Amino acid sequence: MIEVFVTVNFKDRNYHTNVIVEKDTNWKKIKRLAEEQVKKQWNV
């Protein structure tokens, strides 16, 4: 497992988040997980 730091643009603002994934996870999946994580934080 590795920790990846990602910048996600959501509602015209940039948010920094981290995602913990397997080492061989492709970039599309990492980006999707990061976007879902940011959306969850704002859809309270």
N, C-alpha and C positions, 0 to 999 in steps of 0.2 A: 504494500500500500504506500502511496505517496500523497503528499499534500500539494495541490496546485492552486496558485493564486490567480484569480481571473478578474478582469474589469468588465462589467456588464452595463450596457446602456439601457435604462428603463425610464420611461416617461421623460425623455430628454435630459436625463442626469446620469452620471457615471457612478457606479457602485462597485466597490472592491469586495470580493468574497473569496472564500477558499473552499475547495472541494477535495475530499479524500477519495481516491480511486485506485484501482489496480494499476500497476506500472505500465501495462500494455493497452490501456484504454485510449481510444482514438479521440482526436481533438473535438469532433462534432458532438460526441457524447458528453465530454467534459463541459463544453459550452452550454449544452442543453441543460445539464444538471445545475450549472451555475445560474442560468436564467430562471429555472424553476425555483431555486432557493431564494433569489431576490424577490420574485413575484409572491412567494409564500409570505415573506416578511412584510410586504405591503398590503396584502389582502387579509388583514386581521379582522 
